[in-house]
Amino acid sequence: MTDEPTLGEVVRRFEDRLTDVRDDIQQLGRRMDEKVDQKVYDLRHEALAARVTTLETIREKDADKIVATRRWLIGAVVIPLVAVLMPVIILLIQGAGT
């Protein structure tokens, strides 16, 4: 007896391999369908970059508003308050010295 496969065994093995190749091609097709096209990826990336730029600009404007609010607070509240309290403090110090 020889160890060579019969013609039927060769055909069965060939059909098994052909089925495996078809399954692999179907899997590759499904995987390709799940992948994002480069153009879509680039568009999404550009949109995200534009959004980040916008958010950074808004953040900088908010920081400028905070600085302006601090300046207004010092100019409108603290300085007049010190101007009103300084004479009172000076009078109290001079009155305690006599």
C-alpha positions as CSV (number, residue, x, y, z in Angstrom):
1,M,0.0,0.0,0.0
2,T,1.2,3.5,-0.8
3,D,0.7,6.5,1.4
4,E,-0.6,8.6,-1.5
5,P,-4.2,10.0,-1.0
6,T,-6.9,8.8,-3.2
7,L,-8.5,11.1,-5.8
8,G,-11.5,11.6,-3.6
9,E,-9.3,12.5,-0.7
10,V,-7.5,15.1,-2.8
11,V,-10.8,16.6,-4.0
12,R,-12.1,16.8,-0.4
13,R,-8.9,18.5,0.9
14,F,-9.0,20.9,-2.1
15,E,-12.7,21.8,-1.3
16,D,-11.8,22.3,2.4
17,R,-9.0,24.7,1.4
18,L,-11.3,26.5,-1.0
19,T,-13.9,26.9,1.7
20,D,-11.2,28.3,4.1
21,V,-10.1,30.8,1.4
22,R,-13.7,31.9,0.9
23,D,-14.2,32.4,4.6
24,D,-10.9,34.4,4.8
25,I,-12.0,36.6,2.0
26,Q,-15.4,37.2,3.6
27,Q,-13.7,38.1,6.9
28,L,-11.4,40.5,5.1
29,G,-14.4,42.1,3.4
30,R,-16.1,42.6,6.8
31,R,-12.9,44.0,8.3
32,M,-12.6,46.4,5.3
33,D,-16.2,47.5,5.9
34,E,-15.3,48.4,9.5
35,K,-12.3,50.5,8.5
36,V,-12.7,54.3,8.2
37,D,-11.8,55.8,4.9
38,Q,-8.7,58.1,5.0
39,K,-10.7,61.0,3.7
40,V,-13.3,60.6,6.5
41,Y,-10.5,60.3,9.0
42,D,-8.9,63.5,7.8
43,L,-12.2,65.4,7.8
44,R,-12.9,64.3,11.4
45,H,-9.3,65.2,12.4
46,E,-9.7,68.7,10.9
47,A,-13.0,69.2,12.6
48,L,-11.6,68.2,15.9
49,A,-8.6,70.5,15.4
50,A,-10.9,73.4,14.6
51,R,-13.0,72.7,17.7
52,V,-9.9,72.6,19.9
53,T,-8.7,75.9,18.4
54,T,-12.2,77.5,19.0
55,L,-12.1,76.2,22.6
56,E,-8.6,77.6,23.2
57,T,-9.7,81.0,21.8
58,I,-12.8,81.0,24.1
59,R,-10.5,80.1,27.0
60,E,-8.2,83.0,26.3
61,K,-11.1,85.4,26.0
62,D,-12.4,84.2,29.4
63,A,-9.0,84.7,30.9
64,D,-8.9,88.3,29.6
65,K,-12.4,88.9,31.1
66,I,-11.2,87.6,34.5
67,V,-8.2,90.0,34.3
68,A,-10.5,92.9,33.4
69,T,-12.9,92.0,36.2
70,R,-10.0,92.0,38.7
71,R,-8.8,95.4,37.5
72,W,-12.4,96.8,37.7
73,L,-12.7,95.4,41.2
74,I,-9.5,97.0,42.4
75,G,-10.3,100.3,40.7
76,A,-13.9,100.5,41.7
77,V,-14.0,98.9,45.1
78,V,-10.6,98.5,46.8
79,I,-9.1,101.9,46.1
80,P,-12.2,103.9,47.1
81,L,-12.5,101.7,50.2
82,V,-8.9,102.4,51.1
83,A,-9.4,106.1,50.4
84,V,-12.3,106.2,52.8
85,L,-10.7,104.1,55.6
86,M,-7.2,105.8,55.5
87,P,-8.5,109.1,57.0
88,V,-10.4,107.2,59.7
89,I,-7.3,105.2,60.5
90,I,-5.1,108.3,60.6
91,L,-7.6,110.0,62.9
92,L,-7.7,107.0,65.2
93,I,-3.9,106.8,65.4
94,Q,-3.6,110.6,66.0
95,G,-6.3,110.5,68.6
96,A,-4.6,107.6,70.4
97,G,-1.4,109.5,70.5
98,T,-2.7,112.5,72.3
